[in-house]
């Protein structure tokens, strides 16, 4: 499982004589990505039995689970965690893009209408209608873009 640290996290070492864990001076920096597994260790805390919930990296680094956040998304019906990539359609500068496309369509429609021998008034009406229809069509097509989910 891949996790990321939420804050500067001290690395732990087991203290066999007291059956617990001791923080070291070594620190895993905030935002670090680690790959490993969660597990429980039964030890003692204040003289009583206690279950420690730890994360062990593939390199053997031990840290408390309170300082990390899993990066995986649980999307399966059977409860298994899978890493997935969600691709959302781009909405950046949509209004500007749709406006430019509709203006270009209007200019082309005006040129075609003039070439067919229409008067200026009728050519402007055709160009305006074409621009409005083009903007509406671009907006509709943008809303119909699919969100895709792929397995990593």
PyMOL commands that set and color helices and strands:
alter all, ss='L'
color gray80, all
select helices_A, chain A and resi 65-67+94-115+120-143
alter helices_A, ss='H'
color red, helices_A
select strands_A, chain A and resi 2-5+9-15+20-28+33-45+48-57+62-64+68-70+84-87+148-151
alter strands_A, ss='S'
color yellow, strands_A
deselect
rebuild
show_as cartoon
